[in-house]
Amino acid sequence: MCGRHLLPLLGQSQPERADAARNRQKIIEVAFRMIAERGADQLSLDEVARAACVGVGTVYRRFGDRAGLVWALIDEREQRFQASFLSGPPPVGPGAPPADRIRAFLRGLVDRIVDQHDLFLLMEKGSPEARFTGPYRVYHTHLAALLAQARPETDRHYLADALLAAANAHLVRHQREERGMTVEAIKDGLSELSDAVTRPAPSARGHAASG
């Protein structure tokens, strides 16, 4: 299966030959340099191959397409982010109430997007197959599990999609550049949204009070 579909799960290794590992690292370093010099929109696998002095076929076999290369570029920081909400300290990690963890996760996700904004924009321009696998799949699974605890009566999968739709790179760019919002204001807005989503329904609150 092509490596572009999803990031490796935390704790899993991807064995590869020494020469393949060297080529992979060389390609990634060249891609990072090209993005720094020209911007992410100009990233071309053919040009990366020439600059890295490897065959074009090597790049396409290793990464599949531009989205696959983008996954590789975000992988290290993404793994650290995933570790923070899967096994890190509360409130983003285990040990806090699910509503608090959802709020902390969304705030952390905004910081994560801003940290590598150009690469997240590129991922969102990819095919649905590329956009809704990889990190998105991990985020959705995590949110859906927390929503099942906070609001077991709701459709947790839909609500996870809805929360993630409010925290995407294109919207964050629009909010910052067109509306003049600060990163902190965006995070505060997402906190209000997550609080509204995780707040028990009136009937549930009344039942709890009467009990």
N, C-alpha and C positions, 0 to 999 in steps of 0.2 A: 504493500500500500504506500502511496506517495506520502512523503513527510509533510506535505502542506496541509493535511486535513486537520490535525490537532497537535498541540504541543504535547511532549511526553509528560506523563503523569509524574508528580513529585516523587522522588526516590527511585525512579526507574532510570537505567542507563541505556545508552544507545551504542552498542559496540560497533566499531568501524576500524578498518585497516589504518595503519599509521599514515600512509600516503593520502588516503581519503580524508583523514582528520586534518592533515596539513593543508590540503586544498580547500577544505571547508573553512578553516580559519582564515586563510588568505582571501578567499572570496568575501567573507564577512567583513574583514578589515577594509578591503577595497570599497565595499558597498557603503560602510560607515563614512569613509573619507569622501566618496562621491556625494553623499547626502549632505555632508557638512559644507562642501564646496558649491553645490548646485541646487540643493533642495531635494526633498523626497519625490516630488512630482517628476523629476528628470531621471529617476532611477531606471536603468535599462539593463536587462540581463546580458545582452550581447556586449554592451560596453563594459560591464563588470568583468565579463570573461576575458576580454582583451586586456584590460588593465591589470587583471590578476595573473595574466599569462597562462591561462588554462583554456582548454577547449570549450566552445559554447555548449557542446553536448554534455560536458561534465557538469556545468552549471544547471542545465535543465534536468539532467538525471538526478542531481542531488536535491534540487529545490522545487522542481516541477514548473513553477511560474513565478511571477513577481511576488504574488501573495505568499508563496512558500518561502521566498527569501526574506520577506518582511517578518514572518513568524520567527525565523532564525535570528533576526536582528533584535527582536524584542525579548527573546527567550530568557536571558539571564535576569533582567529586571523583573520580568513576568514571574519567574519562578520564586523570586524573593517576595513579590506581592502575594502570590498564592500561599506561600508558607505563612505569611502574616495572618491571613484570615482562616487558614485551616488548622494551624497549630501554634500561633503566636499568643501573646498575652491579651486579655480582654481590655477594652470592649470589642475590638474587632475579632479577636480569637475566642476560643472556647472559655466558658466561665461566666459570661454575661447573659442577661435575658435576650431572647431572640430579637426583640424589637430594637434593643440597643446595638446588637451586632449588625443588624441590617443598616441602621443609620451610620454606624462607624464604617461599614464596608463601602457604602455609597460615597461617603466623604473621601475615603482612601482611593476609590476608583477615579474620582475627579483628579486628584493629585497624580495618579498613575497615568491618566490620559494626557494631562498637561506636560508631564515629564518627557513623553515621546509623542507629542501631538502629531507631528507630520507622519509618523509611521502608523498611528491609529487612523488617521485620515485615509491613508493608502489602503489599509485593510477594509475600511468601510466602502471603498470604491470597488472592491473586488466582487466576485460572484457571490450569491447567497450561500453557496456551499462553503466558500472561504470565510465569509463574514460571520456566519452563525455557527462555526465550529471553533476549534482552537480555544482561546481565552473565553469567548462568549459562552461556550458550552460549560466551561468550569464555573463561570460566574452564575449562570442560570441555575445549574444544579445546586450550587451553594445557597443562593437566594431562595429557591423553591423549598429546600429543606428547612430553612429558618422560618419561612412563611407558613409551612405546615405546622410548626410549633406555635407561632404567634396567632395565626388565623386559620385553624384547621377546617373551618366551614367554607372557606373560599377556594377558588381555582388557583392554586399556588403557582402553576406553570404560567398562566396568563399574567398574573400579577408580577411574576419575576420578569417576564418580557416587558411589561409596562414600565417597571422601574428602570430597567436597563435602557429602554428607549429614551428616557429622560436624562441619561448619562452617556451620550455618544459624542464622538469627537467633532462631528460637524455642528451639532447643536452648541457644544461648548465654545467652539470658535465663533459662531454667530453671536452668542450671548456676550462674549468678551469684546469682539471687534465691532459689532453693530449696536449692541445695547449698552456697551460700556460697563458691563458687570465685572466685578472682581472675582477671582477664584473663590474667595471666602463667601461672597454673596451667592454664588452658584451652589456651593456646598450647603449653605444655610437653606436655600430653596429645596434642595433634595432632602434635607433633614425634615422639613415640613411635610413634604410629600410622603416620605417613608413613615412618619408619625401618623399621617392620615390613613395610610394603607394598613398599618399594623394595629390601629386603635380598634378595640372590640366593637362590634355592632351594638346599637342601643339595646336591642332585645337581649343580647348576651350580657351586657352590663346590668340590665335590670334583673335578669335571672340570677346573676352572681350576687347582687345586693339582697334579693329576697331569700337566697339560700343561706 
